[in-house]
Amino acid sequence: MTIEDLRWTSSRMYRQEPTGSYTTNRNGRRVPVTKGTEYVKTAGADTMPLAEWYLRMETAVKQEDLTDLLEKIIEHCRKLAWLKTEKDVREYALECLSGEAYKAWEDFND
C-alpha cells in the first residue's frame, strides 16, 4: 500500500471486542471479557486497527523512500510537550506525514 492509500478519511473509531474469555458479574451472569481497540478508516476504503496502520505506514515510508522526510518530521515533533515517549513521537510523525500537516508548519519549510 502507498501513503496515499493509507491516508485517514475520518476520525479514529473505538470498538470493544471480545477476548474469548468470560467472567461472572456481581449479579451472577456470565459476560464476555472485552478489550478496546482503535480503528482507522483509510482512503483505500479499508478499516484497520491503529497498530496495524502504523506498521503499514512504516512499510510505505520505506517503499516510497521517504525516510529522510520522516526523520525530519520526527525531529520537529520532539519539541511538542504532549508527546512523552519516542513511540508517541514516531506515531504522531507518521500521522503528520500521512495527512501532510508538515506542509503548513512555518519553521519546517525553512
Residue pairs with C-beta under 8 A, 6 or more apart in sequence:
1 44
1 56
1 59
1 60
2 60
2 63
2 64
3 57
3 60
3 61
3 64
3 66
3 97
3 98
4 43
5 42
5 43
5 44
5 46
5 60
6 42
6 43
6 44
6 53
6 56
6 57
6 60
6 98
7 42
7 43
7 98
7 99
8 40
8 41
8 42
8 43
8 95
8 98
8 99
9 41
9 42
9 43
10 41
12 38
12 39
12 40
12 50
13 38
13 39
13 40
13 41
13 47
14 36
14 37
14 38
14 39
15 36
15 37
15 39
16 34
16 35
16 36
16 37
17 34
17 35
17 36
17 37
18 32
18 33
18 34
19 32
19 33
19 34
19 35
20 32
21 32
21 33
22 30
22 31
22 32
22 33
23 30
23 31
23 33
24 30
24 31
25 31
37 49
37 50
38 49
38 50
39 47
39 48
39 49
39 50
40 47
40 48
40 49
40 50
40 53
41 47
42 48
42 53
48 56
54 91
54 94
57 94
57 97
57 98
58 94
61 67
61 70
61 94
61 97
66 97
69 97
69 102
70 93
70 94
70 97
72 102
72 108
73 93
73 96
73 97
73 102
73 108
74 89
74 90
74 93
76 93
76 102
76 105
76 107
76 108
77 83
77 89
77 92
77 93
77 96
78 89
80 89
80 92
83 89
83 92
95 101
96 102
102 108
103 109
